[in-house]
Amino acid sequence: MKTIASIAILLSFASTTLAQESVSADRLGSWLPRDANACDTIYGSGRELCLADRYQIQQFEKTQNQQVSLQHEQEENQRLRNELLRRELARTPSQSGATPTSADFASIAGFASWHAENRWFGPDRARTEYALLYAKDLRQEQPDLTGRPFLNALSARVKEIFASNKR
């Protein structure tokens, strides 16, 4: 009786493995599945594990693709921002009047004491250029603002802008 049961189990196992066997002309009798991603050639609890693994791999690949796509979008946005800034800086001097220079600031009343407090003006090229461009806008928006209040408003704006870039 045990022999018949053993033969039945052995035949059952053999038929399962035969169903999973792939035969090709170059690899006669290999045990490779027909499709590396196909779980349908696996039987029993191994199929559930295969499906679970396949789902996890798909989710991981989906997440990776989303991250790569997001990174490309961020790079493109940064490129477009830079291009917009270049164009804006290129057209600003030709639009109306000349941009003030550092020498123009020296003639403003209270400049010496303001410059002592704002040592970035001159050595820090980015802040200085921004201050010069903003000074032009500030003069157009508030023509009655002059002297030390004008310089203080200018330095407050520069600090605000460059503090937000450090975040």
C-alpha positions as CSV (number, residue, x, y, z in Angstrom):
1,M,0.0,0.0,0.0
2,K,2.8,2.4,0.9
3,T,4.4,1.6,-2.4
4,I,1.4,2.6,-4.4
5,A,1.0,5.8,-2.4
6,S,4.7,6.6,-3.0
7,I,4.4,5.9,-6.7
8,A,1.3,8.2,-6.9
9,I,3.1,11.0,-5.1
10,L,6.1,10.5,-7.3
11,L,4.0,10.6,-10.5
12,S,2.2,13.7,-9.3
13,F,5.5,15.4,-8.6
14,A,6.9,14.3,-11.9
15,S,3.9,15.6,-13.9
16,T,4.2,18.9,-12.1
17,T,7.9,19.3,-12.9
18,L,7.3,18.1,-16.5
19,A,4.8,20.8,-16.9
20,Q,7.4,23.4,-15.7
21,E,10.2,22.1,-18.0
22,S,11.0,24.1,-21.1
23,V,12.6,22.4,-24.0
24,S,14.3,24.4,-26.7
25,A,16.6,23.3,-29.6
26,D,19.7,24.7,-28.1
27,R,19.0,23.7,-24.5
28,L,17.4,20.4,-24.7
29,G,15.8,19.5,-21.4
30,S,16.7,22.6,-19.4
31,W,14.7,23.6,-16.4
32,L,14.3,27.2,-17.3
33,P,10.8,28.6,-17.3
34,R,9.3,29.6,-20.6
35,D,9.1,33.3,-19.5
36,A,11.4,34.6,-16.8
37,N,8.5,36.8,-15.4
38,A,5.7,34.3,-15.8
39,C,4.4,32.8,-12.6
40,D,1.9,30.6,-14.4
41,T,4.5,27.9,-14.9
42,I,4.9,27.5,-11.2
43,Y,2.4,25.4,-9.2
44,G,1.5,25.4,-5.5
45,S,2.6,27.8,-2.9
46,G,5.6,28.8,-5.0
47,R,3.2,30.5,-7.4
48,E,1.9,32.8,-4.6
49,L,5.4,33.7,-3.6
50,C,6.3,34.4,-7.3
51,L,3.3,36.6,-7.7
52,A,4.0,38.5,-4.5
53,D,7.7,39.0,-5.6
54,R,6.6,40.1,-9.1
55,Y,4.2,42.7,-7.5
56,Q,6.9,44.0,-5.2
57,I,9.3,44.3,-8.1
58,Q,6.7,46.2,-10.2
59,Q,6.0,48.6,-7.4
60,F,9.7,49.2,-6.8
61,E,10.2,49.9,-10.6
62,K,7.2,52.2,-10.6
63,T,8.6,54.2,-7.7
64,Q,12.0,54.4,-9.3
65,N,10.5,55.6,-12.6
66,Q,8.4,58.2,-10.7
67,Q,11.5,59.5,-8.9
68,V,13.5,59.7,-12.1
69,S,10.7,61.5,-13.8
70,L,10.4,64.0,-10.9
71,Q,14.1,64.6,-11.0
72,H,14.0,65.3,-14.7
73,E,11.0,67.7,-14.3
74,Q,12.9,69.5,-11.5
75,E,16.0,69.8,-13.7
76,E,13.9,71.1,-16.6
77,N,12.1,73.7,-14.3
78,Q,15.5,74.9,-13.0
79,R,16.8,75.2,-16.6
80,L,13.7,77.2,-17.5
81,R,14.1,79.5,-14.5
82,N,17.7,80.1,-15.3
83,E,16.8,80.9,-18.9
84,L,14.0,83.3,-17.8
85,L,16.4,85.0,-15.4
86,R,19.0,85.4,-18.2
87,R,16.5,86.9,-20.5
88,E,15.2,89.2,-17.8
89,L,18.7,90.4,-17.0
90,A,19.5,90.9,-20.7
91,R,16.5,93.1,-21.4
92,T,16.5,95.1,-18.1
93,P,19.2,97.6,-19.0
94,S,17.7,98.4,-22.4
95,Q,14.1,98.9,-21.2
96,S,14.3,102.2,-19.4
97,G,17.2,104.2,-18.2
98,A,20.5,102.9,-17.0
99,T,21.0,100.7,-14.0
100,P,22.6,102.5,-11.1
101,T,26.2,101.7,-10.4
102,S,28.2,101.4,-7.2
103,A,29.6,104.9,-7.8
104,D,26.0,106.2,-7.9
105,F,25.4,104.8,-4.4
106,A,28.4,106.6,-3.0
107,S,26.8,109.9,-3.8
108,I,23.7,109.0,-1.6
109,A,23.5,110.7,1.8
110,G,24.4,108.2,4.5
111,F,26.1,105.8,2.2
112,A,29.3,105.6,4.2
113,S,27.6,104.5,7.5
114,W,25.2,102.2,5.6
115,H,28.1,100.5,3.7
116,A,29.9,99.9,7.1
117,E,26.9,97.9,8.2
118,N,26.4,96.2,4.8
119,R,29.9,94.9,4.0
120,W,28.4,92.5,1.3
121,F,27.9,95.5,-1.0
122,G,30.8,95.4,-3.5
123,P,32.6,92.1,-2.6
124,D,29.5,89.9,-2.9
125,R,28.8,90.1,-6.6
126,A,25.4,88.4,-6.6
127,R,24.0,90.6,-3.8
128,T,25.5,93.8,-5.2
129,E,24.1,93.2,-8.6
130,Y,20.7,92.3,-7.1
131,A,20.8,95.5,-5.0
132,L,21.6,97.6,-8.1
133,L,18.7,96.1,-10.1
134,Y,16.3,96.4,-7.2
135,A,17.4,100.0,-6.6
136,K,16.1,100.9,-10.0
137,D,12.7,99.3,-9.3
138,L,12.6,100.8,-5.9
139,R,13.2,104.3,-7.3
140,Q,10.4,103.8,-9.8
141,E,7.9,102.5,-7.2
142,Q,8.8,105.0,-4.5
143,P,10.5,108.1,-6.0
144,D,10.2,110.1,-2.8
145,L,12.3,107.5,-0.8
146,T,15.9,108.9,-0.6
147,G,19.0,108.8,1.5
148,R,19.4,106.4,4.4
149,P,15.7,105.1,4.3
150,F,16.2,104.2,0.6
151,L,19.4,102.3,1.4
152,N,17.8,100.6,4.4
153,A,14.9,99.4,2.2
154,L,17.4,98.1,-0.3
155,S,19.4,96.1,2.3
156,A,16.2,94.7,3.8
157,R,15.1,93.4,0.4
158,V,18.5,91.9,-0.3
159,K,18.6,90.2,3.1
160,E,15.1,88.8,2.5
161,I,15.9,87.4,-0.9
162,F,19.2,85.9,0.0
163,A,18.0,84.5,3.3
164,S,15.3,82.5,1.4
165,N,18.0,81.0,-0.9
166,K,19.8,79.4,2.1
167,R,16.9,77.2,3.0
